[in-house]
């Protein structure tokens, strides 16, 4: 992976991202943060649409007021705030130090004025923490604590690195082999979540962190749901659409509560498509139009956009992006094995690597 670069002023960030060792996290302008929100925030309506733009990304949400941000050196319970990592209209993320242990952590703090208007956000944050805390896997960011007293925040492991989205924005498309290596680690993390009965439902480059150590970590289980094979108490009824419209599967757009793990496979396919080409499959900022394209139009193959792109990698990504979930990989093991074979074939340029079943 490339070395981590400091986030520039005005850049959108929606993950718990880190910076290189020695960087002053409290200095300069922090990037905007677009955190995982309650399902109703993600409801898409047909009443208002925007003109097409170069990339299919949701509109920027309002920024957090600076007077609500914690100053460097502030003490929050047993944590000292070391600097601001990112901020947005709903939350701010800080790097902090545990005063007793001396360890670095990331703190995602919900904006107090927002909680006054929407107190239910505290329960949403607790649910996100409970979901993520079930998973103990190197490819999923660990949740360490959650608090809903004077302040409402979640404490997670600090990841020194950048999001996959930042890597694409700054460095352009990844080499095909690197795309597969990232994909294999995300698949391993998603399998760990499924082992705990969880489906993520918001896989996208912003929710995939690339650590300087080379590890890839999934964050933000705020939209996760129970899989059918580990039923628990039902969640509150959700609106018609949950997720990020440029990345969601056709079935998730139709009924987000009826999806299984193959919806995450589709979202990962879109993510790897973007990592491979630098573009989303469908270039429109109109949410309704984008969803309709994912439902009805074949995804352009990556080799049609990148000259010389390996057919084997293109076939694998296209397999993940099948409209009918029954035609996608049937298990994460099957997908991981296909990625591994394709990666090995790339290394030796094997002639049988041109297609994936």
C-alpha positions, 0 to 999 in steps of 0.5 A: 500500500502507498504511504499515508498522506495527511488529509487535505482541507475540505476533503470528505472522510467518513471513517476512523482514519489515522495519519502517519507517525509524527503527524500533528493530529490537532493541527490545521483543518480537519477533514469532514466526517460522514458517519454511519447514521440511523436508517432514516437518514439514508432514506432516499426520496424520489421528489428531488434529484440532482444533475449528473456529475462525474462521480456518483457520491451522495451530497455532502452533509452539514458540518459540525459547528466548531464550537462543539468540537473538543479542544486538544488536551481535553479530558473525556472520562479516562481519555485525553483528546490528542487531535481531531481526525474528522468532523461532520454534521453528526459526529466528530472523530478524535485520536485520544490516549487512554490515561491509565494504559497509555494506548492510542484510541479513536473516539467517535463523538456524536454532536450534542445539539443533534442528540438534543433533537434526536435522542434515539441516536444514542441507542443507534450508536450503542447498537453499532458498538454491540454489533462490532464488539461481537467480532474479534478479527484482524480485518474488522476494527475493534470496538473497545467501549461505548458511553451514553452519559454526559457525552455519547461516544464510541471508542475504537482501536486507532488505525494509522492509515487511510480509507480505500476511498482516500487511496483511490482519490489520491493515487487513482486505480489500484493495481489489479493484484492490490485490488485482489489483496484488499478484497481477500481481507475484506472477505475475511472480515465479512465472513467473521461478521457473518459467523456472528450473524451480522450482515454489514449493508454498507460496504464501500471504500470509505468503510474500508481502512488501509493500515500502514501495517498492510492490514485492511479493516472494515469499520462502521457496523451502524447499518448492520442487521441480524442474519436469518440464521441467528435471529434475535429481537427485531429491530425497529421498522426501517424505511424503504432504502438503507445504505449508500446508493452507489454501492447497494445491491438491487435487492437491498434497494427493494427490501433492506430487511430481506437481504443476506450476505450476498448483498455485501458481496455485491457492494464489495464488487462495486467497491473493487470495481471502483478500486480497479477503474477509479470510477463507479459502474454508473456515473450519476448523482441521482439516487433513484436513477442510480438504483434503477441502473443497478437493477436493470443495466449490465455493469460495464466490464472493467476492461472496457474502461481500463485498456489491458485490464486482466480479464480474470479480475474483470470476470471475478468482479462481474461475477460479484455484480450479478443482478440475481444474487443466486448467480453471485458467489454462494459463500465467502469461502468460494469467493476467497478461493476464487480471489486467491486463484486469480491472484496466483494466476496473475503472478504467473500469467497462467492462461487458465486465469481468463475466466472465473466460474 
